[in-house]
Amino acid sequence: MKRLPLILLVSAATSAALAAPVDDLRWGAIALGGDGFGATRGRVSEAAATAGALRQCEESGGAGECRIRLTYRNQCAAYAAGDDRQVGVAFADSIGKASRLAQRSCAKSARNCQVHYAACSLPSSFN
């Protein structure tokens, strides 16, 4: 099975997200591997977010190769893929910015990159 290279762009968290009380933290995660993909959002802990993303990835064709590629809290994240299974993942303070960063990251090593997943994991006070 061909391994997917990981290209990760990281954005600084917004000051509001950094100042959020622990009770307001909302986690998300993205997992990739084999032919699988998994993602979670809105989880109350990093462990819950990663466990859910790994489970989804394995159930969708991960073949024991799923790995967490990104965790984030109180922000938005995106995953883009292009030719030859090259990928980009990113998080940022908005869904649009995360999508642009993931697509730009993917485009550094692949053609025809498209965003396949984008979501936000924000505390209820930000929704």
N, C-alpha and C positions, 0 to 999 in steps of 0.2 A: 504494500500500500504506500503510495506516495505521501510523504509528509508535507504538511502545509507550513510555509514559513509564517512567522508571526511578525507583524509590523504594528507597533503600538504607539499611538500618540496620546499623551496625557495632558489634560488641561488643569490648571489650578482650580480648586474648588471656590465657589462663590463665598463671599464673607458671610452671607446669611446661612449657607449650609454648614460652614465651619462653626458658627455660633449656635447651631441647633442643639437643644437639649438631647441627651442620650435617648430619651423616650421618643423623640421625633425622628430618629435615624431610620432611613429606609434604604435597604441594600438591593442591589441587582448584580447579576453575574451573567457572563457569556461563556459557554463551553463549546469546544470544537474537537473533532477527532473522527477518523475513519470517514464514513459518509454521514456522520451525525452532527446535529446542531441542537443546542439547548440554551434557553435564556430564561431568567427570572427577573422580576422587579417587585418593588413594594414589600420586600421581606424585612422582618424586624431585626435580623442578625445576618452577619456575613456568612456564618455557617449554614443558615437556612437557605440563603441565596445560592451558595455554591452547591449544596446538596441537590437542590431542585434543578439547577442548570445541568449538572452532571447526569442526573436521572433522565431528563428529557433527551439529552444528547445520546445516551446509550440506547434509549428506546427508539430513537430515530435512525439508528444505523451506526452507532459509534464503535461497535465491534471491539470493545475493551480499550480503545485508543483515546477516549475523551479526556481532555484536560481543560482546566479553567484557563481562559485566555484573558479575562478581564473581570475584576470586581469593582464596584463603584457604590458610592453612597450619596444620597441627596442630590443626584445629578441625572443627566441623560446619557445614554450610550447607543452606539450603532455598530453594525457589522456589515462590511461590504466584501463581495467576492468578485473575481474576474476570471479570465482565461487561465487555464492550468491550475485551477483551484487556489490561486494566490488570494490572500485575504488582508483586510485591514480592520482593526477595531479601534474605537476611540470613545472617550467620554468628555463631556463638556457641560456648560451650564444651560444649554438649550438643545432641543432635539435637532434643530437645523444645523447648528454648529457641530454637534457630534456626527451627524450624517456627512457633512462636508469633510470633516477630518478623516473619517473612516474611508471615504471614497478616495480622497487625496492620498492617503497612506497606501491603499490597495494599488492605485494607479502608478506608484513608484516601481512596481515589479510586475504589473499585469495590464492587459488591455481589457476593454469592455467591463470595467468595474461597475457594479450596481449595488446599492444598499439593499440588503435583504431583511434587515431587522433594525428597528430604532424604537426606543421607548425611554420613558423617564421613571425614575424611582424617587419620588419626592414625599416629604412628610405631608400629612393632611393639611397642615396650616399653609402650605405653599400651593395647594391645588385649588 
